[in-house]
């Protein structure tokens, strides 16, 4: 059993579990340390920390960002950063605002097309919490709760529409991976390259940007990528991380993600991060 699960999502972004539920489920599975890494927001971390203290689980701050570099989209997880740092606070707010605006544009287009009916954007905002990364998953949860899903196709009809080239074109531009890494490091955090399938060749360039961590254990790491990530960590003196993401009991997701998943890192690897043993 791994000691720490450092890649998790909650209802503050596109996860299905609340921060409190993640702590309870994680503890029941045997994890001793956890990080909530919602997309582009740490809005759920305060609740996560409170629940962790009550359950004697160690918790650290986290966010998962994504942005382009060298012609590909990269996911960078921020771990154990200073949440009071002004620059990362402004960065997170900007990304949450941009995501909400992109989601609003797709939502309004879906209303025009008749895919959504009986729900307004103000309804979505009224059912959101401060710090939410408002995405399609949150819209779908509200549609389910109000029993307003399309009769044909259900939530998949809206998901398919939201992922169409036409809808994606309504999104706002994302920050570059370089800006993400610099912001994380500026807040004293660990910048981790997440699930680096087919991205190992970029590690030297990302290290030059300031990358100082890499995931070595993740449900979607396949073939020999875990071994390659371990080698890269030793070569470039990187912290190692890992977690279950949207897979397994801590995700609440169905279909291909509804399989056993207990990925993570060891106690020593966790305290390497927590105590900055690698510098």
Buried (B, 14 or more C-beta within 10 A) or exposed (E): EBBBBBBBBBBBBBBBBBBBBBBBBBBEBEBBBBBBBBBBBBBBBBBBBBBBEEBEBBBBBBBBBBBBBEEEEBBBBBBBBBBEBEEBBEBBEEBBEBBBBBBBBBBBBBBEEEBBEEBEBEBBEEBBEEBBBBBBBBBBBBBEEEEEBBEEEEBEBBBEBBEEEEBEEBBEEBBBBBBBBBBBBBBEBBBBBBBBBEBBEBBEEBBEBBBBBBBBBBBBBEEEBBEBBBBBBEEBEBBBBBBBBBBBBBBBBEEEBEEEBBBBBBEEBBBBBBEEEBE
